Amino acid sequence: MKLQHLSSSSLSLARVAACLLLTAAALCSCGDFYTYEEDDSQQKPTMVLYRDTIDILAGDTCRLIAFVMPAVSSDVGVEWESDADSIATVTGDSLLALKAGVCKVVARSVVDATVADTCLVRVVGPWRDQKGEYMNETVVYADISVHGRQPSDMLLVGAFVAGELRGVPVRQEWKGIPYYVFRISGRRDVVLGETIKFRAIDRSTFKLYEFDYEVEFDGQSHGTLSNLVSLRID
């Protein structure tokens, strides 16, 4: 009887030991329940500016807008900085253009400076004629349209030579049909042969456009009332 009793006890101990081994193996196989792993689903925010390029007239202002993606519940805060305060300055989220030139504006999160984006700012000088410095004229009779809009205080159009504004359009009418006349001035020292290019700046969308049409300064007239030069951007 004693031998049988020992055998039963040994069998019970063996069963307990087997259960413990199985439990330990199960726990080891489920280690991810006990080991902390970083949640990869939490993406690092990125910043994107509403505009990557701003074309702005000297003296004008533009509101700066930044988006953070994905949207986060906490406010990341944005601070702005211009790399050339002599050309354009930033106060809060407002950009002020000071003089002609190019600079960059950087937006950064105040929480994490690596969350940032940059936009290019191109400041255009005063949009006005300087006829006193020039002599002679090339005249262009034109039909002007930029996305269905005609020249106005908010949509400025000009004739440029070597980056200088040499003429602005004057609105006229013929038999009830509007048209525009450019009287483009030439330099005193280089009267003929310069290339005239036509540009427009939209002060509401802060975009600069260049028309396909260009002409050589030759002291002649281009276009007629019945066949206007087409300056169009659709």
C-alpha positions in Angstrom: 0.0 0.0 0.0 2.8 2.4 0.8 4.4 1.9 -2.6 1.1 2.6 -4.3 0.6 5.7 -2.2 4.0 7.1 -3.3 3.2 6.4 -6.9 0.0 8.4 -6.7 1.8 11.3 -5.0 4.5 11.2 -7.6 1.8 11.1 -10.4 0.1 14.2 -8.8 3.4 16.1 -8.6 4.1 15.2 -12.2 0.8 16.5 -13.2 1.3 19.8 -11.3 4.8 20.2 -12.9 3.4 19.5 -16.3 0.7 22.2 -15.8 3.3 24.7 -14.6 5.4 24.0 -17.7 2.4 24.4 -20.0 1.4 27.7 -18.3 5.0 29.0 -18.6 5.1 28.1 -22.2 1.8 29.8 -22.8 2.9 33.0 -21.1 6.1 33.0 -23.1 4.2 32.7 -26.4 1.9 35.6 -25.4 4.8 37.9 -24.5 3.2 40.8 -26.4 0.7 41.2 -23.7 3.4 41.9 -21.2 5.9 43.9 -23.4 5.2 47.5 -24.3 5.5 48.3 -27.9 5.3 51.9 -29.4 2.1 52.5 -31.3 3.2 53.1 -34.9 -0.3 54.4 -35.8 0.5 57.7 -34.1 2.0 59.5 -37.1 4.2 62.5 -36.6 2.4 65.7 -37.7 3.4 67.5 -40.8 2.9 71.1 -41.7 1.7 72.4 -45.1 1.3 76.1 -46.0 -1.7 77.3 -48.0 0.6 78.9 -50.6 4.1 77.7 -51.6 4.7 81.0 -53.5 3.4 84.5 -52.8 3.7 87.2 -55.5 2.9 90.5 -53.8 3.1 94.2 -54.5 5.3 96.3 -52.3 3.1 97.9 -49.6 0.5 95.1 -49.7 -0.2 92.6 -46.9 -1.1 88.9 -47.1 -2.5 86.6 -44.4 -0.4 83.5 -43.8 -2.1 80.2 -43.3 -0.6 76.8 -42.2 -2.3 73.4 -42.0 -1.1 70.6 -39.7 -1.8 67.0 -40.9 -3.1 64.8 -39.6 -5.3 67.0 -37.5 -4.3 66.8 -33.8 -6.4 67.5 -30.8 -3.8 69.7 -29.1 -2.8 73.1 -30.5 0.7 72.8 -32.0 1.0 76.6 -32.3 2.7 78.3 -35.3 5.4 80.9 -35.4 6.5 82.7 -38.5 9.8 84.1 -39.6 11.1 86.0 -42.7 14.7 85.5 -43.7 14.9 89.0 -45.1 13.1 91.6 -43.0 14.2 94.4 -45.3 12.1 92.8 -48.1 9.1 91.5 -46.1 8.3 91.3 -42.5 5.9 89.0 -40.5 3.8 90.1 -37.5 1.7 87.3 -36.1 0.2 85.6 -39.3 0.4 88.8 -41.4 3.0 89.4 -44.1 3.9 92.9 -45.1 5.8 93.5 -48.4 8.3 96.3 -48.1 10.4 96.5 -51.3 11.1 94.6 -54.5 13.1 91.4 -53.9 12.8 87.7 -53.0 12.8 86.1 -49.6 11.5 83.0 -47.7 9.0 82.8 -44.9 9.2 79.8 -42.6 6.4 78.5 -40.4 7.3 76.3 -37.4 5.4 74.5 -34.7 6.2 76.0 -31.2 5.8 72.5 -29.8 8.2 70.8 -32.3 10.5 72.9 -34.4 11.0 70.0 -36.9 7.3 70.4 -37.9 7.8 73.2 -40.4 7.2 74.4 -44.0 8.5 77.2 -46.2 7.1 79.5 -48.8 8.8 81.7 -51.4 7.9 85.4 -51.3 8.5 87.5 -54.4 7.9 91.2 -53.9 7.1 93.3 -57.0 8.1 97.0 -56.9 5.7 99.9 -57.4 3.5 99.3 -60.4 3.7 102.7 -62.1 5.1 104.3 -65.2 8.4 106.1 -65.2 8.0 107.9 -68.5 10.3 110.8 -67.5 13.4 108.5 -67.9 12.5 107.4 -71.4 11.8 108.6 -74.9 9.9 107.3 -77.9 7.0 104.8 -77.8 5.8 101.5 -79.1 2.0 101.3 -79.0 0.0 98.1 -78.5 -3.8 97.9 -78.9 -4.9 94.9 -76.9 -7.8 92.8 -75.6 -6.9 91.8 -72.0 -8.4 89.0 -69.9 -7.0 87.0 -66.9 -9.4 84.2 -66.0 -12.3 86.3 -67.3 -11.2 89.5 -65.5 -10.1 92.8 -67.0 -7.5 95.1 -65.5 -8.5 96.8 -62.3 -7.0 98.1 -59.0 -6.8 94.4 -57.9 -5.6 93.0 -61.2 -2.7 95.1 -62.5 -1.3 94.6 -66.0 1.9 96.1 -67.4 4.5 96.1 -70.2 8.0 95.3 -69.1 11.4 95.6 -70.6 14.4 94.0 -68.8 12.2 93.7 -65.7 11.3 97.4 -65.7 7.7 98.5 -66.0 7.5 100.7 -69.2 3.8 101.0 -69.7 0.4 100.3 -68.3 -2.9 99.8 -70.2 -5.5 102.6 -70.6 -9.0 101.5 -71.2 -10.8 102.8 -74.3 -14.0 102.0 -76.2 -14.8 101.7 -79.8 -18.4 101.2 -80.9 -19.2 100.1 -77.3 -16.4 97.5 -77.3 -13.7 98.0 -74.7 -10.0 97.7 -75.5 -6.7 98.7 -73.9 -3.8 100.9 -75.2 -0.2 100.5 -74.0 2.1 103.4 -74.8 5.5 101.7 -74.0 8.5 103.9 -73.4 12.0 103.0 -74.6 15.3 104.0 -73.0 17.1 107.0 -74.3 20.3 105.0 -74.9 18.7 101.9 -76.4 15.8 103.1 -78.5 15.1 100.0 -80.7 15.5 96.2 -80.4 14.4 95.7 -76.7 11.9 92.9 -76.0 8.6 93.9 -74.5 6.9 91.3 -72.2 3.5 91.6 -70.6 2.6 90.6 -67.1 -0.2 90.8 -64.6 -0.4 90.5 -60.9 -3.5 89.5 -59.0 -3.5 91.3 -55.7 -6.3 89.1 -54.3 -4.7 85.7 -55.0 -1.1 86.9 -54.9 -0.2 85.4 -58.2 2.0 86.8 -61.0 1.2 85.9 -64.6 3.2 86.4 -67.8 1.4 86.5 -71.1 2.6 84.4 -74.1 2.7 87.5 -76.4 5.8 89.6 -76.6 7.0 92.1 -79.1 10.2 94.0 -80.0 10.4 97.7 -79.2 10.4 99.3 -82.7 8.6 102.6 -82.2 5.6 101.3 -84.2 2.0 100.4 -83.4 0.9 96.8 -83.0 -2.7 95.6 -83.2 -5.7 97.6 -84.6 -9.2 98.3 -83.4 -10.5 95.6 -85.6 -7.6 93.1 -84.9 -6.5 93.6 -81.3 -3.5 91.9 -79.8 -4.8 89.1 -77.5 -3.4 89.1 -74.0 -5.3 86.3 -72.4 -4.8 83.8 -69.6 -7.6 81.2 -69.2 
